[in-house]
Amino acid sequence: MSGRTDSVAGPAEAEEAERAEAVVRPEDDAEFYDEARRARWLATGTGALLALAGVAAALLRLTGPAPALVPAAYAAGAAVCAAAALLGARGRTRRALWLLIAGTMIMALGDQFD
């Protein structure tokens, strides 16, 4: 009898437990990176698309009889969405999502002044 209880592990057992916990399964890791890559592409593509739509709307409103605030709001919203596309490309997808929401709201606010 060694005098130890089963709840107290020796140094060898502790090292073995740490190694067992440190094992990362490649299929879990690959799935995480695939989801992150998809989120980056989605944030980048959506930001670019909304930025182009905002620029097009600003140019169309600039030629019409709309108040000057309307094309300025569309252009500002497009700039925010372009910044979101840049953040999305760099992996900052949560911040990019918030900027996409803010940019779309700025463009919608500009549409209310028309």
Residue pairs with C-beta under 8 A, 6 or more apart in sequence:
4 10
9 17
36 91
36 93
39 88
39 93
40 88
40 89
40 91
40 93
42 88
42 93
43 84
43 85
43 87
43 88
43 89
43 93
43 96
43 97
43 100
44 85
44 88
44 89
44 96
45 85
46 84
46 85
46 88
46 100
47 81
47 82
47 83
47 84
47 85
47 86
47 87
47 88
47 96
47 99
47 100
47 103
48 81
48 82
48 85
50 77
50 78
50 81
50 84
50 100
50 103
50 104
50 107
51 78
51 79
51 81
51 82
51 85
51 103
52 78
53 78
54 74
54 75
54 77
54 78
54 79
54 81
54 103
54 107
55 74
55 75
55 78
57 71
57 74
57 107
58 71
58 72
58 74
58 75
58 78
59 71
61 70
61 71
61 74
61 114
62 71
66 113
66 114
67 113
67 114
69 110
69 113
70 110
70 111
70 113
70 114
71 110
72 110
73 106
73 107
73 109
73 110
73 111
73 113
74 107
74 110
74 111
76 106
76 110
77 103
77 104
77 105
77 106
77 107
77 110
78 103
78 107
79 103
80 99
80 102
80 103
80 106
81 99
81 100
81 103
81 104
83 99
83 103
84 95
84 96
84 97
84 99
84 100
84 103
85 96
87 93
87 95
87 96
87 99
88 96
